[in-house]
Amino acid sequence: MPAQGRTAYRQALSRAALLVGALLSLLGAARAEEFSGRVVRVADGDTITVQRDSHAMTVRLVGIDAPEKGQAYGQGAKQFAASLAFGQTVTVRVSGHDRYRRIVGEVILPDGRSLNHELVRAGFAWWFRKYSRDLVLAHLEEEARERHRGLWADPVPEAPWTYRSHRPSIAATL
């Protein structure tokens, strides 16, 4: 197959994989446990607290990793998340729990947008490819990189997992 044909074939496969990933994501979300509550705290760009009835539940946003508070863009990520979610009644699509017993899930804003997606789209979080197969997040990160949004304006942004690896006390809190 000529080089042009291979390139077109790869591009078509990439688009098809993105579409299939988005559809599987939607189908999986429809079967997942969901609950609604008011966002009462934004700890950082990827961790919020949702008041559900009389219980405050910590939610770690699935599929993304935002800069830590002491890291470049960490405050920006927290402020961006707060501007979209704080005080809002959101829906949490539960994916599971992490080793710290936090809920891991996707947070759906009142207007139907995904907080997880919006953070990556704006360049305030990485697609956490080590733990996520969400190709929508992959596409949103690629787009944010190309457009130099948020942390992608930095020529060499430091990934949160790299930042934490040099600071054991931070890694212990995840």
C-alpha positions as CSV (number, residue, x, y, z in Angstrom):
1,M,0.0,0.0,0.0
2,P,1.4,3.4,-0.9
3,A,2.4,5.8,1.9
4,Q,-0.6,8.1,1.2
5,G,-3.0,5.2,1.4
6,R,-1.5,4.1,4.7
7,T,-1.8,7.6,6.2
8,A,-5.5,7.9,5.1
9,Y,-6.1,4.4,6.5
10,R,-4.6,5.3,9.9
11,Q,-6.5,8.6,10.0
12,A,-9.8,6.8,9.3
13,L,-9.0,4.1,12.0
14,S,-8.2,6.9,14.5
15,R,-11.5,8.6,13.8
16,A,-13.4,5.3,14.1
17,A,-11.6,4.5,17.4
18,L,-12.6,7.9,18.7
19,L,-16.2,7.3,17.8
20,V,-16.3,3.8,19.2
21,G,-14.7,5.0,22.4
22,A,-17.2,7.8,22.8
23,L,-20.1,5.4,22.2
24,L,-18.8,2.8,24.7
25,S,-18.2,5.6,27.2
26,L,-21.9,6.7,26.8
27,L,-23.1,3.1,27.1
28,G,-21.0,2.4,30.1
29,A,-22.2,5.6,31.8
30,A,-25.8,4.7,31.3
31,R,-25.3,1.5,33.3
32,A,-23.2,3.1,36.0
33,E,-24.4,4.2,39.4
34,E,-25.4,7.8,39.5
35,F,-26.2,10.3,42.2
36,S,-26.8,14.0,42.3
37,G,-25.8,16.6,44.9
38,R,-24.4,20.1,45.5
39,V,-20.7,20.8,45.1
40,V,-19.6,22.2,48.5
41,R,-15.8,22.1,48.0
42,V,-13.3,22.1,45.3
43,A,-10.1,20.7,46.7
44,D,-8.1,21.0,43.5
45,G,-8.6,20.6,39.7
46,D,-9.6,16.9,39.9
47,T,-11.1,16.4,43.4
48,I,-14.4,17.9,44.6
49,T,-16.8,17.3,47.5
50,V,-20.5,16.7,46.7
51,Q,-23.2,17.0,49.4
52,R,-25.6,14.0,48.8
53,D,-28.4,14.2,51.3
54,S,-26.6,14.6,54.6
55,H,-23.3,13.1,53.4
56,A,-20.3,14.9,52.0
57,M,-18.7,12.6,49.4
58,T,-15.3,13.2,48.0
59,V,-15.2,12.6,44.2
60,R,-12.0,12.1,42.2
61,L,-12.6,13.0,38.6
62,V,-12.1,9.9,36.5
63,G,-9.7,9.8,33.5
64,I,-7.9,13.1,34.3
65,D,-5.0,14.4,36.3
66,A,-4.8,18.1,37.1
67,P,-1.7,19.9,38.4
68,E,-1.2,19.9,42.1
69,K,-1.9,23.0,44.2
70,G,1.8,23.9,44.5
71,Q,2.5,23.2,40.8
72,A,2.3,25.6,37.9
73,Y,-1.4,25.9,36.8
74,G,-2.5,24.1,40.0
75,Q,-4.4,27.2,41.3
76,G,-5.8,27.9,37.8
77,A,-7.1,24.3,37.5
78,K,-8.8,24.6,40.9
79,Q,-10.3,28.0,40.1
80,F,-11.5,26.8,36.7
81,A,-13.2,23.7,38.3
82,A,-14.7,25.9,41.0
83,S,-16.0,28.4,38.4
84,L,-18.0,25.6,36.7
85,A,-19.0,23.5,39.6
86,F,-18.9,25.1,43.0
87,G,-22.4,25.6,44.5
88,Q,-24.0,23.7,41.5
89,T,-26.1,20.6,41.7
90,V,-24.2,18.0,39.6
91,T,-24.7,14.4,38.7
92,V,-21.9,12.0,39.5
93,R,-21.5,8.9,37.3
94,V,-19.7,6.6,39.6
95,S,-16.9,4.4,38.0
96,G,-15.6,3.0,41.2
97,H,-13.5,3.9,44.2
98,D,-9.8,4.5,44.6
99,R,-7.5,3.2,47.2
100,Y,-8.3,6.1,49.5
101,R,-12.0,5.2,49.3
102,R,-12.9,8.2,47.3
103,I,-15.6,7.9,44.7
104,V,-14.1,8.0,41.2
105,G,-16.4,9.3,38.5
106,E,-17.5,11.7,35.9
107,V,-19.1,14.9,37.0
108,I,-22.0,16.2,34.9
109,L,-22.7,19.9,35.2
110,P,-26.3,21.2,35.2
111,D,-26.0,22.2,31.5
112,G,-25.0,18.6,30.6
113,R,-21.3,19.1,30.0
114,S,-18.7,16.9,31.7
115,L,-16.5,18.7,34.2
116,N,-13.8,16.1,33.4
117,H,-13.9,16.9,29.7
118,E,-14.1,20.7,30.3
119,L,-10.9,20.7,32.4
120,V,-9.0,18.8,29.7
121,R,-10.5,20.9,26.9
122,A,-9.4,24.2,28.7
123,G,-5.9,22.8,29.2
124,F,-6.1,22.5,33.0
125,A,-5.7,18.7,33.2
126,W,-4.0,15.8,31.4
127,W,-5.8,12.8,30.0
128,F,-4.7,10.3,32.6
129,R,-3.8,7.7,30.0
130,K,-2.3,5.3,32.6
131,Y,-5.8,4.7,34.0
132,S,-8.2,5.8,31.2
133,R,-9.1,4.5,27.8
134,D,-11.5,7.4,27.2
135,L,-10.6,8.5,23.7
136,V,-12.7,11.6,24.0
137,L,-10.3,12.8,26.7
138,A,-7.4,11.9,24.4
139,H,-8.8,14.0,21.6
140,L,-9.6,16.9,23.9
141,E,-6.0,16.9,25.3
142,E,-4.6,16.8,21.8
143,E,-6.8,19.8,20.8
144,A,-5.7,21.8,23.9
145,R,-2.1,21.0,23.2
146,E,-2.4,22.2,19.5
147,R,-4.1,25.4,20.6
148,H,-1.7,26.0,23.5
149,R,-4.5,26.3,26.0
150,G,-3.9,26.5,29.8
151,L,-0.9,24.6,30.8
152,W,-0.1,23.8,27.2
153,A,1.1,27.4,26.8
154,D,4.1,26.3,28.8
155,P,6.7,24.8,26.4
156,V,7.5,22.0,28.8
157,P,4.6,21.5,31.3
158,E,5.4,19.1,34.1
159,A,2.9,16.3,34.4
160,P,1.4,15.9,37.9
161,W,2.6,12.3,38.2
162,T,6.1,13.5,37.6
163,Y,5.7,16.3,40.1
164,R,4.4,13.9,42.7
165,S,7.2,11.4,42.1
166,H,9.7,14.1,43.3
167,R,7.6,14.9,46.4
168,P,6.8,11.7,48.4
169,S,4.5,13.6,50.9
170,I,2.2,14.7,48.0
171,A,2.2,11.2,46.4
172,A,1.1,9.7,49.8
173,T,-2.1,11.9,49.8
174,L,-3.3,10.5,46.5
